[in-house]
Amino acid sequence: MRNRWHGPNDHQQDSMAQGRGIERGRAVSERPILEHMSGDMSPRLAALLFLERVQVDDLARTRRWIGREGQWAAEEAARRSLPPPPDWVIAYVRRGAGEARLPEAVYVGGCSMAPGRPTAVSREQAVAALAEGVAACGFCRPDTALGVLG
């Protein structure tokens, strides 16, 4: 399984860039590197310049990881996308064990007023339920959407 944090060549490229002030072929610091003056440089300045290069490389690597994590999250969200809601649903009244459920109301699929876990039905079943006297939701008005008045 491929680690999502590291690409196949991250360690190699990062170690090659370490100490040279480059990130995949381009300079990461706008300030000139004073490596050619190492004899004139104080040990403290050399250490601070080295620390800066390390931190710039770490920041670039962290930004790559953030980009990859964002791509990974987007791919996961796309894979887990929810199916569209059904066109019509009927909510049922719960009764005792072994007793038949009674239809409570007909709703347009995705109506936030439908209680519990309503059952998806076809257009014909929704029309038939309304014709038999099952109530229509007063919020989403499936009777109007189905063309059934009364």
Biotite code that builds the C-alpha atoms (Angstrom):
import biotite.structure as struc

atoms = struc.array([
    struc.Atom([0.000, 0.000, 0.000], chain_id="A", res_id=1, res_name="MET", atom_name="CA", element="C"),
    struc.Atom([1.428, 3.376, -0.996], chain_id="A", res_id=2, res_name="ARG", atom_name="CA", element="C"),
    struc.Atom([1.896, 5.852, 1.812], chain_id="A", res_id=3, res_name="ASN", atom_name="CA", element="C"),
    struc.Atom([-0.194, 8.893, 0.954], chain_id="A", res_id=4, res_name="ARG", atom_name="CA", element="C"),
    struc.Atom([2.280, 11.221, 2.687], chain_id="A", res_id=5, res_name="TRP", atom_name="CA", element="C"),
    struc.Atom([5.255, 10.504, 0.470], chain_id="A", res_id=6, res_name="HIS", atom_name="CA", element="C"),
    struc.Atom([5.603, 10.130, -3.246], chain_id="A", res_id=7, res_name="GLY", atom_name="CA", element="C"),
    struc.Atom([8.042, 7.600, -4.663], chain_id="A", res_id=8, res_name="PRO", atom_name="CA", element="C"),
    struc.Atom([10.949, 10.063, -4.931], chain_id="A", res_id=9, res_name="ASN", atom_name="CA", element="C"),
    struc.Atom([10.238, 12.535, -2.098], chain_id="A", res_id=10, res_name="ASP", atom_name="CA", element="C"),
    struc.Atom([13.050, 11.404, 0.184], chain_id="A", res_id=11, res_name="HIS", atom_name="CA", element="C"),
    struc.Atom([15.597, 11.356, -2.620], chain_id="A", res_id=12, res_name="GLN", atom_name="CA", element="C"),
    struc.Atom([14.645, 14.783, -3.975], chain_id="A", res_id=13, res_name="GLN", atom_name="CA", element="C"),
    struc.Atom([14.395, 16.317, -0.517], chain_id="A", res_id=14, res_name="ASP", atom_name="CA", element="C"),
    struc.Atom([17.815, 15.039, 0.504], chain_id="A", res_id=15, res_name="SER", atom_name="CA", element="C"),
    struc.Atom([19.324, 16.260, -2.772], chain_id="A", res_id=16, res_name="MET", atom_name="CA", element="C"),
    struc.Atom([17.850, 19.725, -2.214], chain_id="A", res_id=17, res_name="ALA", atom_name="CA", element="C"),
    struc.Atom([18.937, 19.804, 1.438], chain_id="A", res_id=18, res_name="GLN", atom_name="CA", element="C"),
    struc.Atom([21.803, 22.198, 1.994], chain_id="A", res_id=19, res_name="GLY", atom_name="CA", element="C"),
    struc.Atom([21.714, 23.740, -1.494], chain_id="A", res_id=20, res_name="ARG", atom_name="CA", element="C"),
    struc.Atom([18.751, 26.085, -1.072], chain_id="A", res_id=21, res_name="GLY", atom_name="CA", element="C"),
    struc.Atom([16.838, 24.547, -3.980], chain_id="A", res_id=22, res_name="ILE", atom_name="CA", element="C"),
    struc.Atom([13.461, 22.946, -4.293], chain_id="A", res_id=23, res_name="GLU", atom_name="CA", element="C"),
    struc.Atom([13.177, 20.718, -7.368], chain_id="A", res_id=24, res_name="ARG", atom_name="CA", element="C"),
    struc.Atom([15.507, 22.857, -9.413], chain_id="A", res_id=25, res_name="GLY", atom_name="CA", element="C"),
    struc.Atom([14.487, 26.349, -8.334], chain_id="A", res_id=26, res_name="ARG", atom_name="CA", element="C"),
    struc.Atom([15.856, 28.601, -5.627], chain_id="A", res_id=27, res_name="ALA", atom_name="CA", element="C"),
    struc.Atom([13.690, 28.729, -2.519], chain_id="A", res_id=28, res_name="VAL", atom_name="CA", element="C"),
    struc.Atom([15.313, 31.781, -0.977], chain_id="A", res_id=29, res_name="SER", atom_name="CA", element="C"),
    struc.Atom([15.564, 35.197, -2.603], chain_id="A", res_id=30, res_name="GLU", atom_name="CA", element="C"),
    struc.Atom([18.625, 36.093, -0.528], chain_id="A", res_id=31, res_name="ARG", atom_name="CA", element="C"),
    struc.Atom([22.002, 35.207, -2.040], chain_id="A", res_id=32, res_name="PRO", atom_name="CA", element="C"),
    struc.Atom([23.590, 32.149, -0.471], chain_id="A", res_id=33, res_name="ILE", atom_name="CA", element="C"),
    struc.Atom([26.857, 33.021, 1.242], chain_id="A", res_id=34, res_name="LEU", atom_name="CA", element="C"),
    struc.Atom([28.372, 29.543, 1.013], chain_id="A", res_id=35, res_name="GLU", atom_name="CA", element="C"),
    struc.Atom([31.330, 30.733, -1.061], chain_id="A", res_id=36, res_name="HIS", atom_name="CA", element="C"),
    struc.Atom([32.336, 32.998, 1.836], chain_id="A", res_id=37, res_name="MET", atom_name="CA", element="C"),
    struc.Atom([32.460, 30.196, 4.409], chain_id="A", res_id=38, res_name="SER", atom_name="CA", element="C"),
    struc.Atom([35.868, 31.296, 5.648], chain_id="A", res_id=39, res_name="GLY", atom_name="CA", element="C"),
    struc.Atom([34.617, 34.820, 6.399], chain_id="A", res_id=40, res_name="ASP", atom_name="CA", element="C"),
    struc.Atom([31.361, 33.699, 7.985], chain_id="A", res_id=41, res_name="MET", atom_name="CA", element="C"),
    struc.Atom([30.910, 33.321, 11.726], chain_id="A", res_id=42, res_name="SER", atom_name="CA", element="C"),
    struc.Atom([29.885, 29.868, 12.929], chain_id="A", res_id=43, res_name="PRO", atom_name="CA", element="C"),
    struc.Atom([26.646, 31.350, 14.304], chain_id="A", res_id=44, res_name="ARG", atom_name="CA", element="C"),
    struc.Atom([25.733, 32.914, 10.920], chain_id="A", res_id=45, res_name="LEU", atom_name="CA", element="C"),
    struc.Atom([26.557, 29.662, 9.129], chain_id="A", res_id=46, res_name="ALA", atom_name="CA", element="C"),
    struc.Atom([24.360, 27.733, 11.550], chain_id="A", res_id=47, res_name="ALA", atom_name="CA", element="C"),
    struc.Atom([21.486, 30.195, 11.097], chain_id="A", res_id=48, res_name="LEU", atom_name="CA", element="C"),
    struc.Atom([21.754, 30.022, 7.293], chain_id="A", res_id=49, res_name="LEU", atom_name="CA", element="C"),
    struc.Atom([21.766, 26.231, 7.478], chain_id="A", res_id=50, res_name="PHE", atom_name="CA", element="C"),
    struc.Atom([18.711, 26.303, 9.764], chain_id="A", res_id=51, res_name="LEU", atom_name="CA", element="C"),
    struc.Atom([16.935, 28.608, 7.330], chain_id="A", res_id=52, res_name="GLU", atom_name="CA", element="C"),
    struc.Atom([17.583, 26.231, 4.417], chain_id="A", res_id=53, res_name="ARG", atom_name="CA", element="C"),
    struc.Atom([16.320, 23.271, 6.443], chain_id="A", res_id=54, res_name="VAL", atom_name="CA", element="C"),
    struc.Atom([13.161, 25.131, 7.457], chain_id="A", res_id=55, res_name="GLN", atom_name="CA", element="C"),
    struc.Atom([12.481, 26.334, 3.912], chain_id="A", res_id=56, res_name="VAL", atom_name="CA", element="C"),
    struc.Atom([12.820, 22.758, 2.669], chain_id="A", res_id=57, res_name="ASP", atom_name="CA", element="C"),
    struc.Atom([10.543, 21.522, 5.474], chain_id="A", res_id=58, res_name="ASP", atom_name="CA", element="C"),
    struc.Atom([7.953, 24.162, 4.607], chain_id="A", res_id=59, res_name="LEU", atom_name="CA", element="C"),
    struc.Atom([8.021, 23.174, 0.918], chain_id="A", res_id=60, res_name="ALA", atom_name="CA", element="C"),
    struc.Atom([7.643, 19.496, 1.846], chain_id="A", res_id=61, res_name="ARG", atom_name="CA", element="C"),
    struc.Atom([4.748, 20.321, 4.225], chain_id="A", res_id=62, res_name="THR", atom_name="CA", element="C"),
    struc.Atom([2.994, 22.294, 1.491], chain_id="A", res_id=63, res_name="ARG", atom_name="CA", element="C"),
    struc.Atom([3.327, 19.308, -0.857], chain_id="A", res_id=64, res_name="ARG", atom_name="CA", element="C"),
    struc.Atom([1.827, 17.071, 1.829], chain_id="A", res_id=65, res_name="TRP", atom_name="CA", element="C"),
    struc.Atom([-1.056, 19.513, 2.308], chain_id="A", res_id=66, res_name="ILE", atom_name="CA", element="C"),
    struc.Atom([-1.722, 19.496, -1.432], chain_id="A", res_id=67, res_name="GLY", atom_name="CA", element="C"),
    struc.Atom([-1.671, 15.699, -1.570], chain_id="A", res_id=68, res_name="ARG", atom_name="CA", element="C"),
    struc.Atom([-3.942, 15.431, 1.467], chain_id="A", res_id=69, res_name="GLU", atom_name="CA", element="C"),
    struc.Atom([-6.404, 17.824, -0.185], chain_id="A", res_id=70, res_name="GLY", atom_name="CA", element="C"),
    struc.Atom([-6.381, 15.732, -3.355], chain_id="A", res_id=71, res_name="GLN", atom_name="CA", element="C"),
    struc.Atom([-6.817, 12.545, -1.316], chain_id="A", res_id=72, res_name="TRP", atom_name="CA", element="C"),
    struc.Atom([-9.757, 14.041, 0.614], chain_id="A", res_id=73, res_name="ALA", atom_name="CA", element="C"),
    struc.Atom([-11.413, 15.177, -2.627], chain_id="A", res_id=74, res_name="ALA", atom_name="CA", element="C"),
    struc.Atom([-10.986, 11.708, -4.147], chain_id="A", res_id=75, res_name="GLU", atom_name="CA", element="C"),
    struc.Atom([-12.443, 10.072, -1.039], chain_id="A", res_id=76, res_name="GLU", atom_name="CA", element="C"),
    struc.Atom([-15.412, 12.460, -1.045], chain_id="A", res_id=77, res_name="ALA", atom_name="CA", element="C"),
    struc.Atom([-16.053, 11.697, -4.712], chain_id="A", res_id=78, res_name="ALA", atom_name="CA", element="C"),
    struc.Atom([-15.964, 7.953, -4.002], chain_id="A", res_id=79, res_name="ARG", atom_name="CA", element="C"),
    struc.Atom([-18.356, 8.306, -1.096], chain_id="A", res_id=80, res_name="ARG", atom_name="CA", element="C"),
    struc.Atom([-20.848, 10.609, -2.815], chain_id="A", res_id=81, res_name="SER", atom_name="CA", element="C"),
    struc.Atom([-24.385, 9.854, -1.742], chain_id="A", res_id=82, res_name="LEU", atom_name="CA", element="C"),
    struc.Atom([-26.895, 8.585, -4.253], chain_id="A", res_id=83, res_name="PRO", atom_name="CA", element="C"),
    struc.Atom([-29.631, 11.056, -5.161], chain_id="A", res_id=84, res_name="PRO", atom_name="CA", element="C"),
    struc.Atom([-32.750, 10.862, -2.975], chain_id="A", res_id=85, res_name="PRO", atom_name="CA", element="C"),
    struc.Atom([-35.712, 8.948, -4.370], chain_id="A", res_id=86, res_name="PRO", atom_name="CA", element="C"),
    struc.Atom([-38.434, 10.970, -6.087], chain_id="A", res_id=87, res_name="ASP", atom_name="CA", element="C"),
    struc.Atom([-41.170, 9.928, -3.637], chain_id="A", res_id=88, res_name="TRP", atom_name="CA", element="C"),
    struc.Atom([-41.242, 8.403, -0.154], chain_id="A", res_id=89, res_name="VAL", atom_name="CA", element="C"),
    struc.Atom([-43.886, 7.203, 2.299], chain_id="A", res_id=90, res_name="ILE", atom_name="CA", element="C"),
    struc.Atom([-43.385, 7.407, 6.057], chain_id="A", res_id=91, res_name="ALA", atom_name="CA", element="C"),
    struc.Atom([-45.068, 4.675, 8.089], chain_id="A", res_id=92, res_name="TYR", atom_name="CA", element="C"),
    struc.Atom([-46.454, 4.663, 11.636], chain_id="A", res_id=93, res_name="VAL", atom_name="CA", element="C"),
    struc.Atom([-44.746, 2.087, 13.808], chain_id="A", res_id=94, res_name="ARG", atom_name="CA", element="C"),
    struc.Atom([-47.003, -0.405, 15.497], chain_id="A", res_id=95, res_name="ARG", atom_name="CA", element="C"),
    struc.Atom([-46.428, -3.418, 17.659], chain_id="A", res_id=96, res_name="GLY", atom_name="CA", element="C"),
    struc.Atom([-44.381, -6.414, 16.639], chain_id="A", res_id=97, res_name="ALA", atom_name="CA", element="C"),
    struc.Atom([-46.039, -8.550, 14.008], chain_id="A", res_id=98, res_name="GLY", atom_name="CA", element="C"),
    struc.Atom([-48.603, -5.900, 13.059], chain_id="A", res_id=99, res_name="GLU", atom_name="CA", element="C"),
    struc.Atom([-48.755, -4.295, 9.613], chain_id="A", res_id=100, res_name="ALA", atom_name="CA", element="C"),
    struc.Atom([-47.333, -0.800, 9.288], chain_id="A", res_id=101, res_name="ARG", atom_name="CA", element="C"),
    struc.Atom([-49.754, 2.006, 8.492], chain_id="A", res_id=102, res_name="LEU", atom_name="CA", element="C"),
    struc.Atom([-48.762, 4.688, 5.996], chain_id="A", res_id=103, res_name="PRO", atom_name="CA", element="C"),
    struc.Atom([-48.601, 8.089, 7.692], chain_id="A", res_id=104, res_name="GLU", atom_name="CA", element="C"),
    struc.Atom([-47.863, 10.485, 4.827], chain_id="A", res_id=105, res_name="ALA", atom_name="CA", element="C"),
    struc.Atom([-46.410, 10.833, 1.335], chain_id="A", res_id=106, res_name="VAL", atom_name="CA", element="C"),
    struc.Atom([-43.363, 13.095, 0.841], chain_id="A", res_id=107, res_name="TYR", atom_name="CA", element="C"),
    struc.Atom([-41.235, 14.339, -2.023], chain_id="A", res_id=108, res_name="VAL", atom_name="CA", element="C"),
    struc.Atom([-37.894, 12.499, -1.789], chain_id="A", res_id=109, res_name="GLY", atom_name="CA", element="C"),
    struc.Atom([-35.371, 14.458, 0.262], chain_id="A", res_id=110, res_name="GLY", atom_name="CA", element="C"),
    struc.Atom([-38.049, 16.377, 2.235], chain_id="A", res_id=111, res_name="CYS", atom_name="CA", element="C"),
    struc.Atom([-36.569, 17.306, 5.605], chain_id="A", res_id=112, res_name="SER", atom_name="CA", element="C"),
    struc.Atom([-39.965, 16.912, 7.295], chain_id="A", res_id=113, res_name="MET", atom_name="CA", element="C"),
    struc.Atom([-40.200, 13.160, 6.643], chain_id="A", res_id=114, res_name="ALA", atom_name="CA", element="C"),
    struc.Atom([-39.833, 11.362, 10.002], chain_id="A", res_id=115, res_name="PRO", atom_name="CA", element="C"),
    struc.Atom([-37.495, 8.459, 10.635], chain_id="A", res_id=116, res_name="GLY", atom_name="CA", element="C"),
    struc.Atom([-36.492, 6.377, 7.653], chain_id="A", res_id=117, res_name="ARG", atom_name="CA", element="C"),
    struc.Atom([-39.232, 6.642, 5.047], chain_id="A", res_id=118, res_name="PRO", atom_name="CA", element="C"),
    struc.Atom([-39.584, 4.049, 2.298], chain_id="A", res_id=119, res_name="THR", atom_name="CA", element="C"),
    struc.Atom([-38.837, 4.949, -1.336], chain_id="A", res_id=120, res_name="ALA", atom_name="CA", element="C"),
    struc.Atom([-41.792, 4.376, -3.655], chain_id="A", res_id=121, res_name="VAL", atom_name="CA", element="C"),
    struc.Atom([-42.518, 4.793, -7.346], chain_id="A", res_id=122, res_name="SER", atom_name="CA", element="C"),
    struc.Atom([-44.639, 7.604, -8.741], chain_id="A", res_id=123, res_name="ARG", atom_name="CA", element="C"),
    struc.Atom([-47.546, 5.184, -9.233], chain_id="A", res_id=124, res_name="GLU", atom_name="CA", element="C"),
    struc.Atom([-47.347, 3.971, -5.619], chain_id="A", res_id=125, res_name="GLN", atom_name="CA", element="C"),
    struc.Atom([-47.292, 7.567, -4.344], chain_id="A", res_id=126, res_name="ALA", atom_name="CA", element="C"),
    struc.Atom([-50.343, 8.485, -6.465], chain_id="A", res_id=127, res_name="VAL", atom_name="CA", element="C"),
    struc.Atom([-52.171, 5.352, -5.291], chain_id="A", res_id=128, res_name="ALA", atom_name="CA", element="C"),
    struc.Atom([-51.400, 6.126, -1.627], chain_id="A", res_id=129, res_name="ALA", atom_name="CA", element="C"),
    struc.Atom([-52.725, 9.687, -2.000], chain_id="A", res_id=130, res_name="LEU", atom_name="CA", element="C"),
    struc.Atom([-55.857, 8.361, -3.754], chain_id="A", res_id=131, res_name="ALA", atom_name="CA", element="C"),
    struc.Atom([-56.432, 5.939, -0.822], chain_id="A", res_id=132, res_name="GLU", atom_name="CA", element="C"),
    struc.Atom([-56.434, 8.842, 1.619], chain_id="A", res_id=133, res_name="GLY", atom_name="CA", element="C"),
    struc.Atom([-52.857, 8.833, 2.896], chain_id="A", res_id=134, res_name="VAL", atom_name="CA", element="C"),
    struc.Atom([-51.961, 12.400, 3.927], chain_id="A", res_id=135, res_name="ALA", atom_name="CA", element="C"),
    struc.Atom([-49.628, 14.553, 1.848], chain_id="A", res_id=136, res_name="ALA", atom_name="CA", element="C"),
    struc.Atom([-46.846, 16.526, 3.504], chain_id="A", res_id=137, res_name="CYS", atom_name="CA", element="C"),
    struc.Atom([-47.898, 20.137, 3.921], chain_id="A", res_id=138, res_name="GLY", atom_name="CA", element="C"),
    struc.Atom([-44.300, 21.298, 3.543], chain_id="A", res_id=139, res_name="PHE", atom_name="CA", element="C"),
    struc.Atom([-43.147, 19.676, 0.278], chain_id="A", res_id=140, res_name="CYS", atom_name="CA", element="C"),
    struc.Atom([-46.661, 19.235, -1.232], chain_id="A", res_id=141, res_name="ARG", atom_name="CA", element="C"),
    struc.Atom([-46.229, 15.934, -3.137], chain_id="A", res_id=142, res_name="PRO", atom_name="CA", element="C"),
    struc.Atom([-49.915, 15.995, -4.115], chain_id="A", res_id=143, res_name="ASP", atom_name="CA", element="C"),
    struc.Atom([-49.339, 19.177, -6.111], chain_id="A", res_id=144, res_name="THR", atom_name="CA", element="C"),
    struc.Atom([-46.107, 17.841, -7.635], chain_id="A", res_id=145, res_name="ALA", atom_name="CA", element="C"),
    struc.Atom([-47.890, 14.632, -8.633], chain_id="A", res_id=146, res_name="LEU", atom_name="CA", element="C"),
    struc.Atom([-50.907, 16.473, -10.016], chain_id="A", res_id=147, res_name="GLY", atom_name="CA", element="C"),
    struc.Atom([-53.265, 14.861, -7.489], chain_id="A", res_id=148, res_name="VAL", atom_name="CA", element="C"),
    struc.Atom([-55.578, 17.328, -5.786], chain_id="A", res_id=149, res_name="LEU", atom_name="CA", element="C"),
    struc.Atom([-58.062, 16.465, -3.135], chain_id="A", res_id=150, res_name="GLY", atom_name="CA", element="C"),
])
